[in-house]
């Protein structure tokens, strides 16, 4: 039996302004984290090798929901209304819960915070296809906890 982790061992939860979200918010089809990092190269006179540096700037995340109810439509309206009224963005935290097949490995919870999200698109490809909402965000911080 393979101990490799599968998507069924991952759960993703969203907490908006302190409230755990339900319904469509739990129907995550895919999820991707992209560390926002730069590799810098600096050359100095009199030196024969380049100096390298890595700079970390946060995390880009993207995911797709399947629409189960009207909550994602309402979320887009909330984003637009807050922007039009010059209000601060909501506090949307993204929690990724990892469990592992190896019984010696403890589960992890990674929480992304201090960031903003946007709805990238909403749509469907045909009569028999599911309606999907795609979202992406940029977060400054994450916290990893073992359970």
HELIX and SHEET records of a PDB file:
HELIX    1   1 UNK A    7  UNK A    9  5                                   3    
HELIX    2   2 UNK A   23  UNK A   26  5                                   4    
HELIX    3   3 UNK A   71  UNK A   84  1                                  14    
SHEET    1   A 7 UNK A  19  UNK A  20  0                                        
SHEET    2   A 7 UNK A  10  UNK A  16 -1                                        
SHEET    3   A 7 UNK A  92  UNK A  98 -1                                        
SHEET    4   A 7 UNK A 108  UNK A 123 -1                                        
SHEET    5   A 7 UNK A 132  UNK A 146 -1                                        
SHEET    6   A 7 UNK A  51  UNK A  66 -1                                        
SHEET    7   A 7 UNK A  28  UNK A  42 -1                                        
END                                                                             
